[in-house]
C-alpha cells in the first residue's frame, strides 16, 4: 500500500496509522476549543499537524515527541478519569458512569498506549533523521 508509512514491520505501520488518527482527533478537539480563543487553534495547528506529518514520514524527532506524549497520557489519563475531583466537578454529567466503566476505558487506553510505546521503542531504527536538503 503506497499511501501508508514505509516500514518493514506491519505492526509498526498500523501503530503509526493509529497514532496519526488519534492525534488528528486531538487536533479536531483543540480546534473546537479554539472557538473560545484563537491562540488554542494556533498552538494546536503548530503542534499536532507537524507531529502527524513527521510520524507519517517516519522522522526521529516526531517519534521522540510521540513517545513523550504517549508516556504523559499513560500517567495522566488514569489520574483524570478516576479522580474524585472529576465527580465533584460533574465532569461526567449529573449521573456518572459506574467505576467499572471508567476503569475499562482507562485500561483500554492504557493498553493502546503501551502498544504504541512498545512499537515506537522497539523499531526506532526504522525512523530517519530530519535533514533539510539544499536545492
Secondary structure, DSSP 8 states (H G I E B T S, - for coil): -TTS---S-HHHHHHHHHHHHHHHHHHHHHHHHTTT-HHHHHHHHHHHHHHHHHHHTTBHHHHHHHHHHHHHHHHHHHHHHT-HHHHHTTTT-SS---HHHHHHHHHHHHHHHHHHHHHHHHTGGGSB-------
